[in-house]
Amino acid sequence: MLDEIKIIKTAKDLDLSFDFKITSFNERTFEINIEGIFRNLEFNEKYYEWFMEDLIDFLLSNKYQLRWDIGLINLHNSKNLKLSDEEIKKLASFFDEKVTSFDVKIID
């Protein structure tokens, strides 16, 4: 059964660097569009942390619980991050190697 998508605060409301939109939430799986970025951020080791902090802040601020609600996050529209293909691969590798509480995958 599809769970209702509840959005209490948008990424812009939260003054995040990255703009996220939940398009689907079902059985602990989120489909999230990356709508864009609000700030020009240099891609470096901190970029990974900034991205995950914003994503987690967005989900927590919208009353999703990391331990109970999230098993998998599929990210769509990675092109909106305005990164090179190599940088997207590095970000995906970071998700695979460093994020352990749940899975994060870049779909497109």
NULUM-179722 format. One record per atom (N, C-alpha, C): residue number from 1; x, y, z; atom name. Coordinates in steps of 0.02 Angstrom, whole numbers, plus 32768, in hexadecimal, padded with zeros to 4 digits. Layout:
N
NUM; X; Y; Z; CA
...
This chain:
108
1; 802A; 7FC5; 8000; N
1; 8000; 8000; 8000; CA
1; 802C; 803E; 8000; C
2; 801B; 806E; 7FD8; N
2; 8040; 80AB; 7FD2; CA
2; 8032; 80D8; 800E; C
3; 8067; 80EB; 8031; N
3; 805E; 8119; 8069; CA
3; 8055; 8160; 804F; C
4; 8030; 8187; 8074; N
4; 8025; 81CC; 8062; CA
4; 8067; 81F2; 8066; C
5; 8075; 821A; 8034; N
5; 80B2; 8242; 8035; CA
5; 80A2; 8282; 805B; C
6; 80C3; 828A; 8093; N
6; 80B7; 82C6; 80BB; CA
6; 80F3; 82F4; 80B8; C
7; 80E5; 8332; 80A6; N
7; 8119; 8365; 80A4; CA
7; 8103; 839D; 80D1; C
8; 8128; 83A7; 8106; N
8; 8119; 83DC; 8136; CA
8; 8142; 841A; 8124; C
9; 8182; 840D; 8113; N
9; 81AF; 8444; 8101; CA
9; 81D5; 8431; 80C2; C
10; 81D9; 8460; 8094; N
10; 8200; 8455; 8057; CA
10; 824A; 8462; 8065; C
11; 8274; 844E; 8037; N
11; 82BB; 845B; 803D; CA
11; 82C9; 84A6; 8041; C
12; 82A2; 84CC; 801C; N
12; 82AA; 8515; 801E; CA
12; 8296; 8531; 8062; C
13; 825F; 8517; 807E; N
13; 824A; 852C; 80C1; CA
13; 8281; 8520; 80F4; C
14; 82A5; 84EA; 80EB; N
14; 82DA; 84D6; 811A; CA
14; 831D; 84F7; 810C; C
15; 8320; 851F; 80D6; N
15; 835E; 8540; 80C1; CA
15; 8396; 850F; 80B4; C
16; 8385; 84D8; 8092; N
16; 83B7; 84A6; 8080; CA
16; 83DB; 84BB; 8040; C
17; 8412; 849A; 8032; N
17; 8438; 84A7; 7FF5; CA
17; 841C; 8480; 7FBA; C
18; 83FC; 8447; 7FC8; N
18; 83E2; 841C; 7F94; CA
18; 8396; 841A; 7F98; C
19; 8376; 8418; 7F5E; N
19; 832D; 8417; 7F5B; CA
19; 8315; 83D0; 7F4C; C
20; 82F0; 83B3; 7F7B; N
20; 82D7; 836F; 7F76; CA
20; 828A; 836F; 7F71; C
21; 8270; 833E; 7F4C; N
21; 8228; 8335; 7F49; CA
21; 8219; 82EA; 7F4C; C
22; 81F3; 82D6; 7F7E; N
22; 81E0; 8290; 7F84; CA
22; 81A7; 8282; 7F53; C
23; 81B2; 8254; 7F25; N
23; 817E; 8243; 7EF4; CA
23; 8159; 8203; 7F06; C
24; 8178; 81D9; 7F2F; N
24; 8158; 819A; 7F42; CA
24; 8177; 8182; 7F83; C
25; 814D; 8164; 7FAD; N
25; 8163; 8145; 7FEB; CA
25; 8138; 8107; 7FF6; C
26; 8158; 80CD; 7FF4; N
26; 8133; 808E; 7FFA; CA
26; 8161; 8059; 801A; C
27; 814A; 803C; 8051; N
27; 816E; 8006; 8072; CA
27; 81B8; 8017; 807D; C
28; 81C5; 804F; 809D; N
28; 8208; 8066; 80B0; CA
28; 8234; 807A; 8074; C
29; 8216; 8080; 8039; N
29; 823C; 8095; 7FFE; CA
29; 8223; 80DA; 7FE8; C
30; 8253; 8107; 7FE2; N
30; 8244; 814B; 7FCB; CA
30; 825D; 8153; 7F83; C
31; 8236; 8174; 7F5B; N
31; 824C; 818D; 7F1A; CA
31; 824F; 81D8; 7F22; C
32; 828B; 81F4; 7F1A; N
32; 8295; 823B; 7F26; CA
32; 82B5; 825B; 7EE9; C
33; 8296; 8290; 7ED0; N
33; 82B3; 82B7; 7E99; CA
33; 82E1; 82EC; 7EB7; C
34; 831A; 82F2; 7E97; N
34; 8346; 832B; 7EA6; CA
34; 8330; 8362; 7E77; C
35; 8310; 8394; 7E93; N
35; 82F3; 83CA; 7E6A; CA
35; 8327; 83FE; 7E55; C
36; 835D; 8402; 7E7A; N
36; 8391; 8433; 7E6B; CA
36; 83B9; 8444; 7EA9; C
37; 83E0; 8478; 7EA2; N
37; 8408; 8490; 7EDB; CA
37; 83FA; 84DB; 7EE4; C
38; 83FD; 84F1; 7F22; N
38; 83F0; 8537; 7F32; CA
38; 842F; 8560; 7F38; C
39; 8469; 853F; 7F40; N
39; 84A9; 8561; 7F49; CA
39; 84DC; 8543; 7F1A; C
40; 850D; 856A; 7F07; N
40; 8545; 854F; 7EE1; CA
40; 8575; 852F; 7F13; C
41; 857C; 84ED; 7F0D; N
41; 85A8; 84C8; 7F3A; CA
41; 85E0; 84A8; 7F12; C
42; 861C; 84B0; 7F2B; N
42; 8655; 8490; 7F0C; CA
42; 8653; 8445; 7F1C; C
43; 8660; 841C; 7EEA; N
43; 8661; 83D3; 7EF7; CA
43; 86A4; 83C0; 7F16; C
44; 86A0; 83A9; 7F54; N
44; 86DB; 8392; 7F78; CA
44; 86C3; 835F; 7FAC; C
45; 86EF; 834B; 7FD9; N
45; 86DC; 8318; 800B; CA
45; 86A1; 832F; 8037; C
46; 869B; 836F; 8043; N
46; 8664; 8389; 806C; CA
46; 8621; 8385; 8048; C
47; 8622; 8384; 8006; N
47; 85E4; 8382; 7FDF; CA
47; 85B9; 8347; 7FF3; C
48; 85D9; 830D; 7FFC; N
48; 85B4; 82D1; 800F; CA
48; 858F; 82DC; 8051; C
49; 85B3; 82F8; 8081; N
49; 8596; 8305; 80C3; CA
49; 855D; 8337; 80BE; C
50; 8567; 836D; 8099; N
50; 8533; 83A0; 8091; CA
50; 84F4; 8380; 8074; C
51; 84FE; 8357; 8041; N
51; 84C4; 8338; 8020; CA
51; 849E; 830C; 8051; C
52; 84C2; 82E0; 8074; N
52; 84A0; 82B3; 80A3; CA
52; 8481; 82D9; 80DD; C
53; 84A2; 830C; 80F7; N
53; 8485; 8334; 812D; CA
53; 8444; 8354; 8117; C
54; 8444; 8370; 80DA; N
54; 8406; 838F; 80C1; CA
54; 83CF; 835B; 80B6; C
55; 83E1; 8322; 809A; N
55; 83AF; 82EE; 808D; CA
55; 8391; 82D5; 80CF; C
56; 83BB; 82C9; 8100; N
56; 83A3; 82B1; 8141; CA
56; 837A; 82E8; 8164; C
57; 8391; 8325; 8161; N
57; 836B; 835D; 817F; CA
57; 8327; 8364; 815F; C
58; 8324; 835E; 811D; N
58; 82E5; 8362; 80F8; CA
58; 82B5; 832B; 810F; C
59; 82CD; 82EE; 8114; N
59; 82A1; 82B6; 8129; CA
59; 828C; 82BD; 8171; C
60; 82BA; 82CD; 819E; N
60; 82A8; 82D4; 81E4; CA
60; 8278; 830E; 81EF; C
61; 8282; 8345; 81CC; N
61; 8256; 837F; 81D3; CA
61; 820F; 8371; 81BA; C
62; 8209; 833F; 8190; N
62; 81C8; 832A; 8177; CA
62; 81AD; 82ED; 819C; C
63; 81C9; 82E2; 81D8; N
63; 81B1; 82B0; 8208; CA
63; 81BB; 8268; 81F3; C
64; 81EA; 825B; 81C6; N
64; 81FD; 8216; 81B7; CA
64; 8233; 8201; 81E7; C
65; 8230; 81C4; 81FE; N
65; 8261; 81AB; 822F; CA
65; 8295; 8180; 820B; C
66; 82D4; 8191; 8216; N
66; 8309; 816E; 81F2; CA
66; 8308; 8123; 8200; C
67; 82FE; 8110; 823C; N
67; 8301; 80C9; 824E; CA
67; 82C5; 80A1; 8235; C
68; 828B; 80BE; 8237; N
68; 824E; 8098; 8228; CA
68; 8232; 80A3; 81E2; C
69; 823B; 80DE; 81C6; N
69; 821B; 80EF; 8187; CA
69; 8247; 80E4; 814A; C
70; 8289; 80E2; 8153; N
70; 82B6; 80E3; 8119; CA
70; 82DD; 80A2; 8114; C
71; 82D4; 8081; 80DB; N
71; 82FC; 8046; 80CB; CA
71; 8326; 8053; 808D; C
72; 8307; 8077; 805D; N
72; 8328; 8085; 801D; CA
72; 8310; 80C9; 8004; C
73; 8340; 80F1; 7FED; N
73; 8331; 8131; 7FCD; CA
73; 834C; 812D; 7F86; C
74; 8320; 8131; 7F55; N
74; 8333; 8135; 7F0F; CA
74; 8331; 817E; 7EFA; C
75; 836A; 8197; 7EE4; N
75; 836F; 81DD; 7ECF; CA
75; 836A; 81E2; 7E83; C
76; 8342; 8211; 7E6D; N
76; 8337; 821C; 7E25; CA
76; 834C; 8263; 7E13; C
77; 835C; 826D; 7DD4; N
77; 836F; 82AE; 7DB8; CA
77; 83B1; 82C8; 7DD5; C
78; 83E2; 829C; 7DD9; N
78; 8423; 82B1; 7DF3; CA
78; 8443; 82E7; 7DC7; C
79; 842D; 82EC; 7D89; N
79; 8447; 8320; 7D5B; CA
79; 843B; 8366; 7D78; C
80; 8408; 836C; 7DA2; N
80; 83F8; 83AD; 7DBF; CA
80; 842B; 83C4; 7DF4; C
81; 8459; 8397; 7E06; N
81; 8490; 83AA; 7E33; CA
81; 84C6; 83D0; 7E0E; C
82; 84C4; 83CD; 7DCB; N
82; 84F4; 83EF; 7DA0; CA
82; 853B; 83D8; 7DAD; C
83; 8542; 8396; 7DB4; N
83; 8583; 8376; 7DBE; CA
83; 8597; 8350; 7D7F; C
84; 85D7; 8342; 7D78; N
84; 85EE; 8319; 7D40; CA
84; 85DA; 82D0; 7D4D; C
85; 85DE; 82A8; 7D19; N
85; 85CF; 8260; 7D20; CA
85; 85FD; 8240; 7D54; C
86; 863C; 8254; 7D54; N
86; 866C; 8238; 7D84; CA
86; 865A; 824C; 7DCC; C
87; 8644; 8289; 7DD5; N
87; 8630; 82A0; 7E18; CA
87; 85F1; 827B; 7E30; C
88; 85C3; 826E; 7E02; N
88; 8586; 8248; 7E14; CA
88; 859B; 8201; 7E29; C
89; 85CA; 81E3; 7E05; N
89; 85E3; 81A0; 7E18; CA
89; 8602; 81A1; 7E5D; C
90; 8628; 81D5; 7E6D; N
90; 8647; 81DA; 7EAF; CA
90; 8612; 81E2; 7EE5; C
91; 85DE; 8208; 7ED7; N
91; 85A8; 8210; 7F07; CA
91; 8584; 81CD; 7F13; C
92; 8577; 81A9; 7EDD; N
92; 8557; 8167; 7EE3; CA
92; 8583; 8137; 7F0A; C
93; 85C3; 813A; 7EFF; N
93; 85F2; 810F; 7F24; CA
93; 85F2; 8121; 7F6E; C
94; 85EE; 8161; 7F7E; N
94; 85E9; 8177; 7FC4; CA
94; 85AB; 8158; 7FE5; C
95; 8573; 815B; 7FC2; N
95; 8535; 813F; 7FDD; CA
95; 853D; 80F4; 7FEC; C
96; 855C; 80D0; 7FBD; N
96; 8565; 8088; 7FC5; CA
96; 8595; 8076; 7FFE; C
97; 85CA; 809E; 8006; N
97; 85FE; 808D; 8036; CA
97; 85F4; 80AA; 807B; C
98; 85D5; 80E4; 8080; N
98; 85D4; 8108; 80C0; CA
98; 8590; 810C; 80E2; C
99; 855A; 8109; 80BD; N
99; 8517; 810D; 80DB; CA
99; 8502; 80C7; 80F0; C
100; 84F9; 80BD; 8131; N
100; 84ED; 8079; 8149; CA
100; 84A8; 806E; 8168; C
101; 8486; 80A3; 817A; N
101; 8444; 809B; 819A; CA
101; 840D; 8088; 816A; C
102; 8416; 809A; 812B; N
102; 83E6; 808B; 80F6; CA
102; 840B; 8090; 80B4; C
103; 83ED; 8079; 807E; N
103; 840C; 807B; 803D; CA
103; 83F7; 80B9; 8017; C
104; 8427; 80D7; 7FF5; N
104; 841A; 8111; 7FC9; CA
104; 8437; 8100; 7F85; C
105; 840D; 8104; 7F52; N
105; 8421; 80F4; 7F0D; CA
105; 8411; 812D; 7EDF; C
106; 843F; 813C; 7EB2; N
106; 8432; 816C; 7E7D; CA
106; 8417; 8145; 7E42; C
107; 83D9; 8152; 7E31; N
107; 83B7; 812E; 7DFB; CA
107; 83C3; 814F; 7DB7; C
108; 83BC; 8190; 7DB5; N
108; 83C9; 81B6; 7D77; CA
108; 83D9; 81FD; 7D88; C
